[in-house]
């Protein structure tokens, strides 16, 4: 009787040595995305605190944070977990941020 495995972008086959720092390539990609997003977020935040938009850094922050959120949903999970809840909240807040910044140009009414 053969066992079939569900496809998962972050799973490796038994005996597969495609890991770096104990992480699969997909997990490493996810972590690098989040670290770039955090770094870009600090630069963008400093600009906002100095009343300078730094649109390039803000775009890098938003793109990498959105990509991190989306790749987080590709990990295997069973049922609702705290990570899924944080991902859903993050996706909603990021959608609002993109809308406010690029569609409404940060206009408050």
N, C-alpha and C positions, 0 to 999 in steps of 0.2 A: 504494500500500500504506500503510495507516494504522497508526501505532504506538499501542498501548494502554499506558497507564501504570497501574501498580498504585496503588491508593489509599493515600495516606500523609497522616496528619493534620498532618505538619510540612513537607510539600512545597508549593511554590507553582508556579503555571504560569509559563512563561517570559514575561517582561514584566510580571508581577504586581508591583505596588508595595506590597503589604501586608506590608512589613517595617519593623521598628523596631530601630535599632542593628544592622542586618544580620541580625536574627533573625526567623524566621517567628513569627506569633502563637502557635502551639503551643509552639515552643521558648522564647519569652519567658515564656509561662505556666509552663512547666516550671522555668525559671530562677527566676522570682519565688517559686514554691512552695518551691524549695530554699533560697532566701535567707530566707524567712519561717521555715522549719524550723530553719535554723542559728541565727537570732536567738532564736527561742523556746527552742531547746536550750540556749543560753548562759544565759538567764534561769532555766530549769528546773534546770540544773546548779548555778547559784549557790544556788538554794533548797535543793537536796539537800546541798550542802556546808555550809549553815547549818542542817541538820536540819529543813527546812521543805519539805513535798512540792510546794507550788505546783501543785495539781492542774490548774488551768486552763491554765497554761503548758505543763505536761507533756502535756496532751491536744492542745494546738495543735501541739506538737513532733511527737507521734506521728502525728496526722492528716496534717500537711503532709509529713512524711517518708515516710509510706506512699504518699501521693498522688504524691510525686516519684518514688518507686521504680516505682509502677505506670505513670505516664506515660512513664518511661524505656523501658519495654518496647514502647511504641507507635512509637518511632523505627524507621525502616527499617534493617535490618541483614542481612548475609549470613553465616551461620555463627555460631559461638561467638566472642564478642569479650571482651576484659577488662571492658568496660562491662556485658555480660550477666552475667559472673561476679560482679562487685561487686553488681549488682542482685539476683541470686539470694541471695547471702550477706546482703545488707541485708534482703530480704524475710523470710528465716528468722529473723534476729535481731530484727526488728521484731515478728514474730508471737510470738516467745518473750517479748518485753518486754510486749506487750499482754496476753498470757496471765498473766504473772507479776504485773502491776500490777492488772488488773481482775478476773481470775478468782481468783487466789491471794492477792491483797492483799499482795504482797511477803513472804509467809511463807517462811522458810527452815527446812527440816527436815533 
